[in-house]
Amino acid sequence: MHPNDMLSISAFSKLSEVTRKTLIYYDRIGLFKPAYVADNGYRFYSRSQLETIGVIHIFKELGMSLEEIQEHLGRRSPENTLELLRKQEEVLRLQMAKLTQAEQMIIRRAKNIEHSMHLDTSQMHVIWQAKAPLLLSCRIYSSKQEFPEELWEDFRARLNKEHAPLGYPGGVIIPKEDLLKKDGDKISHMYSFMTTKHHKQAYMPEGYYLVSYARADYADTEKIYPQIFDYIEQKKYVIKGDAYEEYMQDEIVLQHAEEYLVRVMVQIEKPGEEDVRP
């Protein structure tokens, strides 16, 4: 092919979106050579090489080293290429799963922050909550003051298996049995709102929930519950299920731990219609 029918390195760089410097480096290490080098050292590329440099770029983006890519190109065949592509399909699926969970984390955190910016935290109210999918930790029974390290390790492992990133929002569940004894200090599970693929799907039951907000540091939320129990008694509500604690504003949002905003949702039997917020 005559050089006049080829692309200069600058033109090829622009079309392939690979820098001129990178193309020269690929040539030097033998990974990707120009189709023709003129006597003056100018490099020229054929248009068909755009496909090859595109594949190199994709493999590199998927985490393959230049040595691995070079090894494959040096022994490429239909069988080897098919095997490599199948492996990269799995890598890509894993990356997509991680990106999906990262997107869900960002959406939920943004939603919590936006919602919490317009709250009257001094008021309790009742809402209807639709059934919501949860990822649960192993079951334990522990005081918030003695939060067991193995619980966090177990839940972190479960989040990892679901490809959820570090920092995925979560909370703790206070069992109904303790709420009935007016005890808001014991927890039975950690949880995150999530559709699971690698664990048994759990759910936050649909129903009516008394919602309360307070400023409190981690493990300091038991001070909220006397007011909740008084309000339940005053309104003659009946506790039906567990309580769910989730921080709407935490260290991602605020600098001082005592200002963190926690939401507590206690499942109750159906109240009077006038008590339910739309």
C-alpha positions as CSV (number, residue, x, y, z in Angstrom):
1,M,0.0,0.0,0.0
2,H,1.4,3.4,-1.0
3,P,1.9,5.9,1.9
4,N,-0.5,8.3,0.1
5,D,-3.2,5.7,0.8
6,M,-2.4,5.5,4.5
7,L,-2.9,7.7,7.5
8,S,-0.1,9.7,9.1
9,I,0.5,9.1,12.8
10,S,-1.2,12.4,13.6
11,A,-4.3,11.5,11.5
12,F,-4.4,8.0,13.0
13,S,-4.0,9.4,16.5
14,K,-7.0,11.7,16.0
15,L,-9.2,8.9,14.5
16,S,-8.3,6.3,17.1
17,E,-8.2,8.7,20.1
18,V,-4.9,7.3,21.1
19,T,-2.1,9.9,21.6
20,R,0.8,10.2,19.2
21,K,3.2,9.5,22.1
22,T,1.3,6.3,23.0
23,L,1.4,5.1,19.4
24,I,5.2,5.6,19.3
25,Y,5.5,3.8,22.6
26,Y,3.4,0.8,21.4
27,D,5.7,0.7,18.3
28,R,8.9,0.6,20.4
29,I,7.7,-2.2,22.6
30,G,6.4,-4.2,19.6
31,L,2.8,-4.1,20.7
32,F,1.3,-2.2,17.8
33,K,3.5,-1.3,14.8
34,P,2.7,1.0,11.9
35,A,1.9,-0.5,8.5
36,Y,4.7,1.4,6.9
37,V,7.7,3.5,8.1
38,A,9.2,5.9,5.5
39,D,12.9,6.4,5.1
40,N,12.7,9.6,7.1
41,G,11.1,7.7,10.0
42,Y,7.6,8.9,9.5
43,R,5.0,6.3,10.6
44,F,1.9,5.5,8.5
45,Y,-1.1,3.4,9.4
46,S,-3.8,1.6,7.4
47,R,-7.4,2.2,8.2
48,S,-7.9,-1.5,9.0
49,Q,-5.5,-1.0,11.9
50,L,-8.1,1.1,13.6
51,E,-9.9,-2.1,14.6
52,T,-6.8,-3.5,16.2
53,I,-5.9,-0.4,18.2
54,G,-9.6,-0.3,19.3
55,V,-9.4,-3.8,20.7
56,I,-6.1,-3.0,22.4
57,H,-7.7,0.1,24.0
58,I,-10.8,-1.9,25.2
59,F,-8.6,-4.7,26.7
60,K,-6.5,-2.1,28.4
61,E,-9.6,-0.4,29.9
62,L,-10.7,-3.8,31.2
63,G,-7.5,-4.1,33.2
64,M,-5.3,-6.3,30.9
65,S,-1.6,-5.4,31.1
66,L,0.2,-4.4,27.9
67,E,2.2,-7.6,28.3
68,E,-1.0,-9.7,28.4
69,I,-2.3,-7.9,25.3
70,Q,1.0,-8.4,23.5
71,E,1.1,-12.1,24.4
72,H,-2.4,-12.6,22.9
73,L,-1.6,-10.7,19.7
74,G,1.5,-12.8,19.3
75,R,-0.4,-16.0,19.4
76,R,-3.9,-15.0,18.1
77,S,-6.1,-17.6,16.5
78,P,-9.8,-18.0,16.4
79,E,-9.6,-20.4,19.4
80,N,-7.4,-18.1,21.5
81,T,-9.4,-15.0,20.7
82,L,-12.7,-16.7,21.6
83,E,-11.3,-17.8,24.9
84,L,-10.0,-14.3,25.7
85,L,-13.2,-12.7,24.7
86,R,-15.2,-15.0,26.9
87,K,-13.0,-14.1,29.8
88,Q,-13.4,-10.5,29.1
89,E,-17.2,-10.9,28.9
90,E,-17.1,-12.0,32.6
91,V,-14.8,-9.2,33.6
92,L,-17.1,-6.7,31.9
93,R,-20.2,-8.2,33.6
94,L,-18.5,-7.9,37.0
95,Q,-17.5,-4.2,36.3
96,M,-21.1,-3.5,35.2
97,A,-22.5,-5.0,38.4
98,K,-20.1,-2.8,40.4
99,L,-21.1,0.3,38.5
100,T,-24.8,-0.5,38.9
101,Q,-24.4,-0.8,42.7
102,A,-22.3,2.4,42.7
103,E,-25.1,4.2,40.8
104,Q,-27.6,2.9,43.3
105,M,-25.5,4.1,46.2
106,I,-25.2,7.6,44.7
107,I,-28.9,7.7,44.0
108,R,-29.9,6.6,47.5
109,R,-27.5,9.0,49.2
110,A,-28.6,11.9,47.1
111,K,-32.2,11.1,47.7
112,N,-31.7,10.9,51.5
113,I,-29.8,14.2,51.5
114,E,-32.3,16.0,49.4
115,H,-35.2,14.6,51.6
116,S,-33.5,15.5,54.8
117,M,-32.8,19.1,53.8
118,H,-36.6,19.9,54.0
119,L,-37.5,18.2,57.2
120,D,-39.1,19.3,60.4
121,T,-37.1,17.0,62.6
122,S,-39.0,17.9,65.7
123,Q,-42.2,16.2,64.4
124,M,-43.1,12.5,64.2
125,H,-45.5,11.3,61.6
126,V,-47.0,8.1,60.1
127,I,-46.4,7.0,56.5
128,W,-47.4,4.1,54.4
129,Q,-44.3,2.2,53.3
130,A,-44.3,-0.1,50.3
131,K,-42.5,-3.4,50.6
132,A,-38.8,-2.8,50.0
133,P,-36.0,-5.3,49.2
134,L,-33.2,-5.6,51.7
135,L,-29.8,-7.2,52.1
136,L,-29.5,-8.5,55.7
137,S,-26.5,-9.4,57.8
138,C,-26.3,-12.5,59.9
139,R,-28.7,-12.4,62.8
140,I,-27.2,-11.3,66.1
141,Y,-28.5,-9.8,69.4
142,S,-26.3,-7.0,70.7
143,S,-26.3,-3.7,72.3
144,K,-25.4,-0.7,70.1
145,Q,-22.8,0.2,72.7
146,E,-21.1,-3.1,72.2
147,F,-21.4,-3.3,68.4
148,P,-19.6,-6.5,67.5
149,E,-16.8,-6.3,64.9
150,E,-17.7,-9.6,63.5
151,L,-21.2,-8.2,62.5
152,W,-19.6,-5.5,60.5
153,E,-17.1,-7.9,58.9
154,D,-20.0,-10.3,58.0
155,F,-22.1,-7.5,56.5
156,R,-19.1,-6.0,54.6
157,A,-18.4,-9.5,53.1
158,R,-22.1,-9.7,52.0
159,L,-21.9,-6.2,50.4
160,N,-18.7,-7.3,48.6
161,K,-20.4,-10.4,47.2
162,E,-23.2,-8.1,45.9
163,H,-20.5,-5.9,44.4
164,A,-21.6,-2.9,46.5
165,P,-18.9,-0.3,47.0
166,L,-17.5,0.7,50.4
167,G,-19.8,3.5,51.7
168,Y,-23.0,1.9,50.5
169,P,-25.7,3.3,52.9
170,G,-27.0,0.9,55.5
171,G,-28.7,0.8,58.9
172,V,-29.6,-1.4,61.8
173,I,-32.8,-3.2,62.8
174,I,-34.2,-3.1,66.4
175,P,-36.4,-6.2,67.0
176,K,-40.1,-5.9,67.8
177,E,-39.6,-7.9,71.0
178,D,-37.4,-5.2,72.5
179,L,-39.5,-2.4,71.3
180,L,-42.4,-3.9,73.2
181,K,-40.2,-3.8,76.3
182,K,-39.4,-0.1,75.5
183,D,-35.8,-0.9,74.7
184,G,-34.3,0.7,71.7
185,D,-30.7,-0.3,72.3
186,K,-30.6,-3.9,71.0
187,I,-30.1,-4.7,67.3
188,S,-30.8,-7.9,65.4
189,H,-29.3,-7.1,61.9
190,M,-27.5,-4.6,59.8
191,Y,-29.3,-3.9,56.5
192,S,-29.1,-2.0,53.2
193,F,-31.9,-1.3,50.7
194,M,-30.9,-3.6,47.9
195,T,-32.1,-6.2,45.4
196,T,-29.8,-9.1,46.0
197,K,-28.4,-11.6,43.5
198,H,-26.1,-13.7,45.7
199,H,-28.0,-13.8,49.0
200,K,-31.6,-14.7,50.0
201,Q,-33.7,-11.7,49.3
202,A,-35.1,-10.1,52.5
203,Y,-37.8,-7.3,52.6
204,M,-38.9,-4.4,54.8
205,P,-42.6,-5.3,55.1
206,E,-45.1,-3.0,53.6
207,G,-47.3,-1.2,56.1
208,Y,-47.6,1.8,58.4
209,Y,-44.5,3.2,60.0
210,L,-44.1,5.9,62.6
211,V,-41.2,8.0,61.5
212,S,-38.9,10.0,63.8
213,Y,-35.7,12.0,63.2
214,A,-33.0,13.1,65.5
215,R,-29.4,14.3,65.6
216,A,-27.2,11.6,67.1
217,D,-23.8,10.0,66.7
218,Y,-23.5,6.3,65.9
219,A,-24.4,4.0,68.8
220,D,-26.1,7.0,70.5
221,T,-29.6,6.6,69.1
222,E,-31.1,4.8,72.1
223,K,-31.8,8.3,73.5
224,I,-34.3,8.8,70.8
225,Y,-36.6,5.9,71.8
226,P,-38.1,7.3,75.0
227,Q,-39.8,10.0,73.0
228,I,-40.9,7.5,70.4
229,F,-42.4,5.2,73.1
230,D,-44.1,8.1,74.7
231,Y,-45.6,9.2,71.4
232,I,-46.8,5.7,70.6
233,E,-48.5,5.5,74.0
234,Q,-50.0,8.9,73.7
235,K,-51.4,8.2,70.2
236,K,-52.5,4.6,71.3
237,Y,-50.5,3.1,68.4
238,V,-49.7,-0.6,68.4
239,I,-46.2,-1.8,67.5
240,K,-46.5,-4.4,64.8
241,G,-42.9,-5.0,63.7
242,D,-39.3,-4.0,63.9
243,A,-37.7,-0.6,63.8
244,Y,-35.3,0.5,61.1
245,E,-32.6,3.0,61.7
246,E,-30.8,4.7,58.8
247,Y,-28.6,7.8,58.7
248,M,-29.8,10.4,56.3
249,Q,-26.9,12.7,57.0
250,D,-23.6,11.1,58.1
251,E,-19.9,11.7,57.8
252,I,-20.2,12.2,54.1
253,V,-22.4,15.2,54.7
254,L,-21.4,16.6,58.0
255,Q,-18.2,17.3,59.9
256,H,-19.4,16.8,63.5
257,A,-20.7,13.4,64.5
258,E,-23.1,14.8,67.1
259,E,-25.0,16.5,64.1
260,Y,-25.6,13.3,62.1
261,L,-29.2,12.9,61.2
262,V,-30.8,9.5,61.8
263,R,-34.3,8.3,60.8
264,V,-36.1,5.7,62.8
265,M,-39.1,3.9,61.3
266,V,-41.2,1.7,63.6
267,Q,-43.8,-0.5,62.0
268,I,-47.2,0.0,63.7
269,E,-50.7,-1.3,63.2
270,K,-53.0,0.8,61.0
271,P,-53.8,4.1,62.7
272,G,-56.7,6.4,62.1
273,E,-56.8,7.9,58.6
274,E,-56.2,11.4,60.0
275,D,-52.8,10.3,61.3
276,V,-51.3,9.1,58.0
277,R,-49.2,11.6,56.0
278,P,-49.8,11.3,52.2
